[in-house]
Amino acid sequence: MDRLKKVFFYLEGPQNVADFQKLCGMEITIRKASQSSNRSSASATKTENGDAGKHSSNCELRHRDTLNVVGNQDNISESTSSTSKNGFIPNGLNGVCHQTANGFVKNGHIRNGFQSPESIPNHTDKEEVEVDYKIHNKLVHSIFLLGAALGNEMFYLIFFPFMMWNVDSRLLRRMLIVWHVGMYLGQAAKDVFRRPRPASPPVAYLEKRYVTEYGMPSTHSLVGAIMPFSILYVSLDQYQYNFTVGLIIALTWTILVGCSRIYLGMHTALDVICGILTACIIMPVLLPLVSTFDYLQITHPLAPMVTVLGSFILCFVYPTVKEWNTARGDTATVHGIGSGISFGCWLNYFFGLMYTVPSGAPYVINFPTAKWLLLSLVRIVLGASLIAGGRHIAKRSSIRFLCYIYGEDKNDIEVLRQNKVETPQKFFTYFIISMGATFIAPLIFKTIGIHREAFYTEF
């Protein structure tokens, strides 16, 4: 039992993450901030999605961590926000401080297992330290960036429309049912268990967008298992292919995503294991039912009452968070995408655009032709332009409307993080673009003669 406990605590601790990073060719050094204060402005990292892939010519990435709760705030610039004098909002639960005025994040060691200064080699006081890291294996680094991208918002905005417009919308919809449920449960579990991200140091953070969220379970790992294995399951009776090859691809996808979360310093091994185990619990329950759910969400007259209204209500049936993090907004995004695609397909059926044809399944998978590649490219370019424009308009208009209704300043970052503004704005924005990708874009393709003919028969 003691041995099992040691394994459990090791998997939960930050050292396994740091060890894996070093094993993959990352050199991590810890130094006092005073040793490199003249480069402090260069070490600040903007909290944009995908920032792990942006580094200097010498492949060096850097972020600064503080050890004395929120750092020495006398030395911090007096940038102001609506909630604090110095522009920092201390997050005492997961060890993160947010500098809201300029969009930078400073990661502080506050509670929940973050290392004390005394535990850091050659560090005996409570001064600020910098965690520097240098990439020695660019190939491994690139592979894990790809793995991390398989669970990011940008991937969804590319992969989902591509599957719908160019491959098979039925496979996408059925996979999305499981993805939708899994993401909601995974994100909610984070704010229930409130387990922190691995401590830095000794870990180096390569992806800053997610440091404000809690760590367990890893939703990237969860959907990294759900997406490939759900597609594998629902495609078995639709297409002729070698099951072993499909299984290898699905396993590779899952392992790549899970390992990337550890490599980027975002999750411990236990977080990743819990994410995959959650997927293993959800899939056997939902996958046998997805064909029935899919047919009902397209053909039943009252389907939007469940898929759209139900999803919107679930956005607010979410664990209460004491301090803001990105999980709640990401959950609203998931609901918007899932319900938007469902509603768009329902509209296609309601307006008589969808029709049945004799099934020829299982279909033979043919090698892509030049015509297919050209039409796919045209649909992607045209559809992506529609999505980008729709996202911009929907986001700006929803923020303006909500802030007008509540009498709030639309330029105040803290206003935009309030549940009454953030949740409906995220849901509406992604509902609109997902509905447009499912209903409007295919209609445009059909009108100009570049649509995929099977699209309106896949239900």
N, C-alpha and C positions, 0 to 999 in steps of 0.2 A: 504493500500500500504506500509506504514512504517513497519507494522508487517511482511509483505512478504519479505521486504528488510532485516529485521533482521534475518529471517529464512535463506535466501539466503547467507548472509555473515557468519552466523554461520556454515552452511554446507561447505562453502568454507574455513573457517578458520581452524587452527591447533588444536584448543581446543577440537573440537568434536572428533578428532583422539586420543588425549591424554585421554579424558574421556572414550572412548571406550576401550582403552588399560587397563586403571585402572579397568574398569568394568569387564574385562575378567581375572583379577587376576595378572596384572603386576604392580609392585611397581617401580615408577620412582622417582629418586632423582637427584638433580642438585647440584653440588659442584664445588668450585674453583679447578682448576687443581693443584694448589700448595698444596692442602690438600692430594693429592694422587699422587704426582709427582714420588714417588719411585715405583709406579706401572704403570708408563706410558707405558713402553714397553709391559706390559701384556694387556693393554687396546687397543692397536692398532689392528684393524680388517682388515684382508686381504679381498680384494674385489673379492671374487669368488662367482659364482652363487650358491645359496643354503646355504650361510653362516649363515642364520638365524637358521639353525638347529644345528649349532656347538656351544656348550657352555660348560662351566666348570662344574665340578661335583656338585657345589653348585647352579647350574641352573642360574648363574648370567651372564648377557651379558652386554657389555659395549662399548661405543664409545665416542670419544671426539669431542666436538664442539667448534668453536672459534667465538668470538663476535666482534673482532676488525678487520673487513674486512677479512683479511687472517691470522689473528692471529699475535702473536709476532714473526716475522720471524727471529729475532736475536737469538731466542732460538731453532730454528728448525735446525736439522742437515743439513749440506751443501751437500746433495745429489743433483746431477746435472741431468738435462735433456737437450734435445736439444733446448729447447725454454725458459728456465728460469735459473737464477743463482742458485736459491735455490731448484730447483726440483719441484716447485709448479706452476701450471697453473691456475690462478684465473678465475673462471667462474662467472662473475658478473651478469649473467642473472638468474641463478637458484640457486645461493647460494652455490655452491660446489667448492672446490679446490681439484685438483688432485695432488698427489705426485707420479709422474710417475716413479721415479727411483727404488722404491722398491715395487710398486704395492699396496700401502696403500692409503686410502682416508681420508681426513680430511674435515669435513663438516663445512663450515663457514657461518655466517649470513651476507649477503652482501646487497641484495636488495629484492624487491618484497614481502614485508610483513613479513620479518624475524624480530623476536622480538629484540628490543633494550635491552641493559643490564639493563636499569632501569625497564623494565617490568618483569624481573625475580625476584621472591621474594628473599629478603635478599642479593641482588646483586647490589652493588652501583658503581662499577668501571668497567673497560673494560678489565679485565683479562680473560684468558682462563677459560672455565668451562668444566666439564665432566658431561655427562648425563649417570647415572648408572641406570640399570634396572634389576629387579629380577623377575623370573617367579615363581608364587605361585601356579598356576593351570596348571600342566603339561599336563593334558588331553586336555584342551582347546588349549593349545599351540601346541600340536601335531596335533590336528584337523585342525587348521589354517595353519600349515606348509603344511599339505596335500592339503588344498585348494589352497595355493599359488603354489604348485608344478604342479597343473593342468593347469597352463599357462606358464610353463617354457620350455626351450629348451629340457632338458632331458626328460620331459614327452612326447614331440612330437616325439623324437627319439625312444621312447618305444611304445607309444600308436599307432602311425600311422602304423609302420610295423606289430604290433600285429593284428590290425584290417585287414590289407591287407592279411597277410599270414594265419590267423586263423579264421577270422570271415566273412567279406564281403567287398571286395575291391570296389564294386560299392557304398556302403554307404559312405566309406571313401572319394572317389573321389568327390562325390557330396557335401559332407560337406566341403571338402577342397576348393571348388570354392568360397563358401561364406566366409570361414575362410581367404582365400588369400586376397579377396577384403577388408574385414573388418580390417585385420591387417594393410594393406597398408594405408587405410584411417585414421585409428586410430593413427598410428605412425606419419604420415605426419601432422595430426592435432596438435599433441603435439608441433611440431616445428613451426607451424603457430601461435597458441595461446600463446605459451611460458609461460604457467602458472607454477609456481614453485611447488615443492613438499612441503608438510606441514612442517612448521618450526620446527627445533629441537635446543633447547627446545621450547615448552613443550613436543614435540613428541620424542619418542625413536625410532631410526631406527634399525630394526632387519634384514634388507636385503640390503646389501650395493651395490650390483651390479647395481641397477637401480637409485641410487641417482643422477647420472649425467644426467639423462633424465628429461624432463619436465613432469608435472603431468596430464594434462587434454587432452583427456579423459583417463581413465584407460583402457589400451588395454587388461590387464588380465581380467577385468570385461567384456569387449566387447566380447572376445572369450569365456569367461566363460558362456556367454549366447548363442553365435553362435553355439558352438560345440554340446552341448546336444540337443538344440531345432532343429538344422538342422538335426541331426541324427534321432530325433523323427519324424520329418516331412517326410524325405525321406524313412523311414522304415515302415510307416503306411500301404502302399499298398504292402509291400514286406513280412512282417511277421505278424503272428497272436500273439497278446499279448494284455494285458489289457492297454488301453490308459491311464487310471487314474494312474496306477503304473508308466508308462513311464513319464507322466507329473510330478508326484511327484519327480522322480529321476532327471529330467531336472531342476526343480525349486530348488531342494536341491543343485545341482551342481552349479547353477548360484549364489545362495545366499552364499554358502560356499566360492566361489572364491572372490566375492565382499567383504564380511566381512573380509577375510584374508588380503586383501590389506590395509584395515584400521588398522587391528590389528598389522600388521608388520610395520606400520608407513609410508607406501609408497604413500598412497593416502588419500585425504580428502573424505568425504561422497559425495560431489558434483562431484568429479572426477569419482567415482564409478557409480553414477546415470547417468552421461553423457555417460559413457562407455556402460551401459546397454541400454540407450535410442538410442544410435547410432546403436547398434545391432538390436533394434526393428524397426529402419528405414530401415536398409539394408536387413534384412531377408524377409519381405513381397515383396520386389522388385525382389530379386534374386531366392528365393526358387522355385517359379513356373517355372523358366527357367532352373534350374540346369540339369534336365534330358536331355534337348536338347543340352545344352553346353557340357555335359559329352559325349554324343554320338558323337558329332562333333570333340571333342578333341582327340578321339580315332580313328575315321574312316576317317576323312577328310585328303586328301593328303597334304594339306598345313597347317595343324594344328600346327606343330612345329614353323612355321613362326609367329604365333600369341602367342602361349603359352610360347615358349622359348625366341625368339627374342623380343617379346613384353614385357615380364617380365624383361628382361635385360635392355631394354631402360627405363622402368619405374623406375629402380633402380636409374637412373640419373635424372629423372624428379621428383625431390624431393625437398622440401623447403630448401633453402640455410640456413645453420647453421653457426652462427658466431663463435661458439666455439664447440669443439667436444663433442658429447655424444653418448651413445650406441644405440640410436633409429635408426640412419641411417644404421648401420651395421646389426641390427636385422631385418630391413626391407629387406635388401639384402638377408638375410638368409631365410626369408619368401618366397621371389620370387624364390630363389633357390630350396626350398622344393616343392613349388607348381608346378613349371615348370618341375622339375626333375621327379616327379611322373607322370605328364601328358605325358611327352616324353617317359618314360619307358613303359607306357600302349600303347602308339602309336606304339612303336617298337614291342611289342607283337602282335599287329594286323597286322603291316606291314610284319612281317616275318611269318604270317599265324599260329601263336600259338593260337590265340583266335578263337573260333567257337561258333555258336549259337546253343541253345537247346530249346525245347519247355518250356515255362515258367510254373512253377507250383505254382507261387505266388497266394495268400500269403502263405508262408511256416510256418510250425509248428516249434517252437523253442524247441528243445529237450534238455534234461539235459545232460551236458558234460559226455562223457564216458571216461574210463581209456585210451583207445587208442587215443582218441582225445587229452587228456591232455598230453600224452607222446609225440605224434607227434608235438603238439604245442610247447612243451618245447624244443624239438630237433631243430625245425625250428627257434625258438627265439635265442637259443644259437649259432647255426651256422650262422644265419643271422646277429646277433649282432656282431659277430666276423668280418664278412665281412664289416659291416658298420663302425666299429671302425678302422679297417685297412684302409679302403677307405678314411675315414675322415682324418686320420693322413697323408697319402700319398698326398691326394689332397690339404690339407692345406699347407703342407711344400713345395710342388712343385709349387703351385700357388704363394706363397710368394717369393720364390726364383726367379721364372720367372719374376714376375712384378718388383721386385727390380732390377733385372739384366737389364730389358728393360729401366727402368727410371734412372739407375745408382745410386740407393739409397742403404743405409745400411739396410740389412734385420733384424738387431738386434736392430734398433732404434725404440722405441715405437711410437714416433711421426711420423715416416715414415709410419708405419703400420696403423696409424689413418687417414692418408690422403685419401681423397675420391677416388683418382685414384688407390690406392692400396687396401684399405679396402673393397670397394664395389665389385669390380670384384673377389677378393679373397673369400669373404663370399659367393657370388653367385655361383661361380664355385665349391667351396667345397661342399655346400649342394645340388647343382644340381647333382653332381657326385654320392654322397651317396644315394640320393633319386631315381635317375635313376637306380642305382645298386640294391636298395631294391625292385624296381618294375619290373625290367627286368632280371637282372643277378641272383639275389637270387632265384626267383621262377624257373628259368631255371635250376639252380643247384638242387633245390629240386625235380624237375621233373626228372632230369637225374638219381638221386640216389633213386627215388621212394618214397619220403616223402612229395610230394606236396599235396595241397588241390585241389581235382579234379575240384571243381566248380570255381576255380580262373580264368581260361581261358575262362569261359562262362559268366562272369559278365560284360556285356556291353550292 
